[in-house]
Amino acid sequence: MEELLYVIPANSEKSAIKDMLTAHPEIKFVSLVGIDHAGNDTDEKIPMRIFLKDMDDFYAGSAVQTDGSSVVLAGIATLNNAKVDMPIDPSVNWFVDYNFENYDEETEKPVGTLRIPAFLIHEGKRVDSRAVLKDTLDVVKKELLDIFHTAGTLSGLEHINGADVEDICFTSATELEFWVKTPLEDANIEEMSASQVMQEQYWQRTHGIVRNALEQAVVLLDKYGLNVEMGHKEVGGIKAHLDESGRMVSVCEQIEVDWKYADALQAADNELLVRTLIREVFRMNGLEVSFKAKPMIGLAGNGEHTHIGMGAILKGGKFVNLFAPKDMKADFMSAIGYGAIMGLLKNYEVINPFVSATNDSLNRLKPGFEAPVCIVTSLGHTPAVPSRNRTILAGLVRDINNPAATRFELRACNPYTNTYLVLAAIYSAVLDGVKYASTKTTVELLAELSKEAGEEAGYLEKDRAYRSEKDVFEDYTEEERNRLFGLKGDNFSIINSFSQFL
């Protein structure tokens, strides 16, 4: 329905918000969305008249409170000190959640609920997952700006004068995988396992109600401005069957939906919206959706590969990807890029409890599937020839002709990973690595990242190898080896592939 209001843009004026809501009386409720430490989102039905009347109180956080026992804030909001205030966040998009099974008779439109991202405040402090991410990004931004303004020029970013860097932006995107099935029907694990081994399902056509639901979901998500890039079948599933009435039965398929990147905080909010809408759309088509990391043991699990990027805004407004080097054919990354991946890998034991917070998530991270089981990265064989390795924990994604797209892909996340906390942990680790890398050259950093287990290193741990691809000696000329690694002849480091363990 084109006449519906799907999104109120970030930083809209209060007067404009009131005008939009007054023009859409089908939006009857407001729900403040706070994210606790387990990734749960709050949901209420507050009559719209109250929001319009007391809007200033909603902004200030005095209009709505919740009981700390109803959210997961372990060790913070206790039974005898449970008051939690909920101020709204005007800096991100607000989405309208429509109930297409409940139509307003007066407007003849579905009843809508305006879901407004909010913070959870306990004893004057923001304690929720959204606040953790927002506050972390503020700290990382400040320290990165200090690094640029102090260093002036960093290796691989010689085309940037550090004094010209005015702002730092953090971009992220997630890829959502999920299983859909006919309710109350048991899955044939043996048949699906055989189909998976034979790779019968990946990129196959969708049919019937699965196709209907997928197409409806993609169209709906675009109405919210998410710029869906694609929806397609994943590796898991079996072909459905028709019963005697022509109805599709025994549906059990795996689907993936991808959409455009956004600012890190907005990207996490977008993911929450996508999960909600996909579940509702497929349910209206008579299908159950599972976002569990490993809903069926022995079959492919649901991943949610998380992409991490970082850029600088220069005086005059120009955007520069901070991971991409000045010469894409001479270097894999800038010093900032090397620092980012080195910080992520070195600190991953601290990050992983947020990525894999449940037994179900650990069930997915097992040898024999594409989910990673080793703390290792992949850069490609040469800077001039980008490559992708699907078995590693965090890989470099780069396009010679599009430096702005340079980013890292963390492949361990799943749909129930708390993206807010994970991104906060990732960017904290990135900062740790960048502090070290900012005083090094790209040649020195590549050599350290490519070291063998047992070799001493200035930042990375001595007893580990961190790079997965087997760099073929013959692929490089002596000049390239000297420039890329600072090494010659027999001293050239070759890292054995981890694929034998996967």
N, C-alpha and C positions, 0 to 999 in steps of 0.2 A: 504494500500500500504506500504509494508515493506521498500521500498527504500526511502521513504520520511523522512525528518528530522522534528521530532515533538518537540523536546526540546533541548535547549542549557543549560547545567548544570550551577548551580550557581558558581560564582567565576572562570569562564573560562578565560584563558589568551586571550588577544586581538588577538594575532597571530592565536590561535586555532579557535577563532570565525570567523576570516576572511577566514581561510581555509574551515571551514564548510559551510559558506555562498557561497563561490566561487564554491564549489562542488555541490551546489543546486541552480542553476539559476532559478528554478521555484519559489523561494522565492523572489518576485519582490518588496516588500514594507516593510517598517518599520513603526510601530505605537508605540508611547510612551504612556504608560498607567499611568496617574495620577488619583488619586481618590479624588474627592472633598468631602465636609462635608455631602452631601446628599447621598454619595455612588455611584455617577455617575462616570464612567470611560471614560477618553478621548480616542479618536480613530481618527487617521489620516492615510493618505496614502503617506508616504515619499518614493520616489524612492530609491531602495537599493544602487544605485551608489553613492548617496549623503552620506548615512551612512558609506559605506566603505571608501569614500574619507575623511570624516570629523569625524571619530570615536572619536578622542580625544575631539573634541568639544561637542559631545553628552555626553561623560562621565562628562565633566566639566559643562554642563548645558547651554552652550552658543549657541548651534546649533538650539534649538527649543524654542520658546516662545509661550504663548497663552494669549488671552485677558481675563482679570479677569471677564469680564461680561459673558463669556461663561462657567464658572464653578461656583459652589455654594461655595463661600468663604465669607459668610455674614460678613460685617463689616471689612473685610480685604482688598480684592481687589475691589476698588470702581471705578466708571466710570472715575474719573479724576486721578486715580492712579492704573491702571489696568495691568501693565506689570507683567507677571508671567513666570519665567524661569522653565525649565523642565530637570534637570539632571537625567540620568538613574541610576538604582540601580543594580549593578553587583552581589549583595550578594544573589540573589534569582534566581530561574529558569526563563528562557525566553521561551515562548511557540510560536509555529508557528500556526497561524490560516489559514487553507486551505479553499478556496472557491471551493467546489466540483461541482459547477455549472459553473465554468469558467476555462477551460483548456487552458494551454499554448501550442500552436501548435508546437513550436520548441521542447520542452521537453516531450510533451504528458503527462504532469502531471498537477494537479490542481494548480492554482496560490496561492501562500502563502504570508502571512503577518507576519513578526516577531514582536510579541507584547512584548515590553520591559517595565517592571514596572519602573515607574519614580516617582520623588518627584516634588511637586509644591513649588517654592520658590518666596516669595514676599518680596522685600526690604531686601534681604539677609537672610531671615528666612524661614525654611521649615514649610508650613502651611497646608499641605494636610492630609488626613486620614491615609495614609500609614506612614507618618512621625510621626503622633501622636502615633501610635502603636509602631513603632520602638524606638522612644525616650522614651516612657513610659517603655518599657521593659528594656532599658539600665538603667534607674533610679531604677526600682524595683530590677534588678539584683545586682546593686551596694549595695543597702541597705540590701538585703538578705545576701550577702557575708559578710557584716559588722556584721550582727546578728550572723552568724555562727562563724566567727573568734573571736567575743567577748564572746559569750556564751560558746563555746567549745562543749557542749553536750546539746541536747534538748530532752524533754520527748518524748518517743516513738521512738526516733532515737538514742538510746544509742549505737548502733553499728557503728555510724558515729562520727569521731572526726572532729569537726568544722574546725580545722586548715587544714584538708585534703581536704576541699571543694575548688575546683579551679574554677568552673564555674556553672552557673545556666541555665537550659534550660526550655523553656516554650512550651508545646505541646498543640495542639488543633485539633479538627475535627468537621465538621458539617454534618448533615444529611438533604439532600435536598428532600422536598416534592413538588409536582406540579400536577396540573390538566392538562389533555390533552383532547381536544374535536375536533369534526369535525367543520371546519369553517362555520360561518353563520347559524349554527343550534342552536335553543334555547334549553336549558337544561330543562328536566322535573323535577323540584324541588321536587314535591310531590312524584314522584316515587322513586327518589334517596334518599329522606329523609326516606321513608319506608324501602328501602334496607339497609340504614345505621343503622337504629334502629335494624334491624334483623341480622346485621353483615354478610351480604351475600357476601361482596366483598373482605374483608381482606384475603390476601394470596391466592386468587383465581388465576387461570391461566390467562395469557394475551393471546390475540388472534389477528390474522390478522395484520393490519398495526401497532397497538400498540405494539404487540410482536416484529415485525420487527424493529421498531424504538428503543425500549428498548434494544434489543440485539445489534444493531448497536452502540448505545450510549455507552454501557458497554465496548464493544470491542475497540471503539475509545479512550475512556478515559484511558484504560490500555496502549494504545500506547504512551500516554503522561506520563506514569510512575506513575499514581495516585493510582494504586493498588486497583481497585474497589472491594469492599467486597460483595456487592449484589445489585440487582435491583429487586423490587417487587411491587405488587399492594398494595395500602393503603386502608383505610376504605371506601372512597367515590367512587361513580360511579354506573353505570348500564350497563347491557350487551348491546353491540352493535347489530345492525341488518343488514342483507343482503338485498340489493335492488334487482330489477329484473335483473340487470346486474352482480350480484355477488359481488358488491362493498360493503365494510363495511360502514354503515352510522349510525348516531345517536351515535357516539362515545363520551363518556364522562366518563373518568376514572381518578382516582388519583393514582400517582406513587411515589415511593421513591427510591432514589439511594444513596448509602453510599460508601465512599472510605476511605483510610488509613489516619491516623493522620499525622501531620507534625509540624515543628516549627511554632509558632503562626503566624508570618508574612507570611510565605510560605503557611500556611493553608488558610489564607484569600485570597491570590492570587489564590490558587487552586480553591476555591469556585467560584470566578469570572469566571474562565475558564470553570468550569463545567456548570454553568448556560448558558454561551454562546454556548457551544457545544451541550447541550441538546436541546436548542431552535432550533438550526440549523438542527440537525438530525431529530427531529420530524416534522419540517416544510417541509423538503425534502420528508417526507412521507405523506404530506398533512394534518398535524395536527397542531392545535394551542396549545401553551403551556402558562399556566398562573402560575406565581410565586407569585401572590398576596396572602396576608395573609388570606383573606376571600373573594374569588372570587364570591361565591354564599351564600347569607345569608340563614341560616337554615341548611347548610351542613357543613361537616368537613372542616376546614381551612387548609392552608399549614403551617406546622411548619418547623423549621430548628434547631432541638435540637443541642446545641453547647456544646462540651465537652472540659473541661479545666483540664490540667495536669501541673505538675511542677516536675523537677528532678534536681539532683546535679551530677556533674562530679567530681570525686575524683582524687587525685593524682594517676597516673597509668592508668587513663582512665575509671575506673569503673563507671557505671550509677546506681544511687539510686533514686527510686521514693520517693519524699519528703512527699507525702500524706500518704504513706503506713507505718504502724508501724513495729517495729522489730518483734513483735509476732502478726500475723494476727488473731489468735484465741483469743487473750487476749484483744486487743484494736480495735476499729473501725478504728481509724486513729492515726497518729502522732500529736504532738502539732502543727506542721505546717499545717496539714490537717484541724484540728479544727479551727485554726486561719483563714484559707482560707475561709471556709464556713461561719464562724461567721462574717468575714469582708464583704462577699458578701451579706448576709442577712441584716446586720445592715445598709448597705449603698445602698440597692437596690432602694430606692426612687430616688437616684441620678442617678443610672444606667438605670432605666427603660425608661426615655425619649429617650435614645439612642436605647434601644431594641425595644420599641414601639413608633416609631417616626411619625406614620401616623394614621389617623382615621381608615383606613383599618386594621391596626395591632391591634387596640383596639377592633374592631369588632370580632376578633378571640378569644380574652381573655374573654370569657363569661361562666358563670355557665352552666353545662350540657354537656360540651365537655371535652376532655382530656387536653386542654390547661389550664395552672395554673392561678388561680385567688387569691391566698394567698401567702404571703411571708413566706414560710415554707420549711423545708428540711426533708429528710428521710435518716436514716442511716441503718436501719434494726433492727430486734428485739434483736439479740445478735451478738457479733463480730464473733462467730463461724458459724453463719447461715446467710449469706448475703441475702438480699431481695431487691426487686425493687418496688417502689410506683410510679405509672404513673400520679398521680394527683398533685404532688408537684412542686414547682418552681425550686428547684435545689436539685438533689438527688445524693447520693454517689454511685458510681459504683465500685464494688470490687469483686475480685475473690481470694479466700483463696489460691489457687494454683498458682496464677500469680500476685504477689504484684506489679509488674511493670505496670499493667493495671489500678491501682487505680486512680480514677479521679472523677470529678463532672460533671453532665449533667444539663445545664441550659435549661429549656424546653419552655421558653417564646419567644424565637427568631423565626423569620420567614424569608423566602428567601430574602426579601428586607431589612432586618436589616443590617445596616452598620457594618459588622463584625469587621472591623479594629477599629472603635471607641468603639464598645462593648467590645472587648477583652482588649483594653487599659483601659477602665473603670473597668472591672472585676479585672484585675491584680493590679490596683491601690487599689481597695477595699481589695483584698487579702493581700496586703502588710500592710494595716492598721490593719487588724485582726491579722496577724502574729506578728506584733510588740507587741501586747498585749499578745498573746498566748505563745510567746517564753519564758516567765518567769513563766509559769504555767505548772502543770502536766496534763496528759491526763485525770486523774480522775476528777480534778477540772474543766476542760474544758467541759467534757461530762455532768457533773452536771449542769453547766451553760447553755449549749445548750439545755438541757432537762427540764429546769425550766418551771413552769407554769406562766401564765400571772399574774402579780401583785407581783411576787417575785423579790427581789432586785438582781442585777447582777453587776459584775465589769465592763463589757463591753457592753453587750446586753441591750436593752431597757427594763425597768421594766414592762411595761404594755403589753408586748407581749409574746406569746408562739411561739417558733421557730421550734419545732420538731413535725412532723405530726403523726408518727405511734403510736399506742396505745401499749406501752410496757407492756406485760402481766406479772403481778407480779409472777405468778407461774412458769414462764419460767426460773427464776433465783433462784439459791441457795442463802442462806444468805451470804456465802463467796463471790459469784459473785456480789451481790448487794453492799457489802462493798467495793469491789475492784473497781467496775465500777462507782459507784455513791458516795461512801463515806456516804451512808445513810442506815438506818435500819428501819424495821417494817413499822409503819404508816407514817413515813416520806419519804418513797419511792415515787418518783415522777412519776405519770402516766399522760401522755399527751393525751387528747382526739383527735380522728381522725378528720381531717377537711373534710373528704369525704362527710359529710352531707350537706356541703355548695356547693359542686361541681356538 
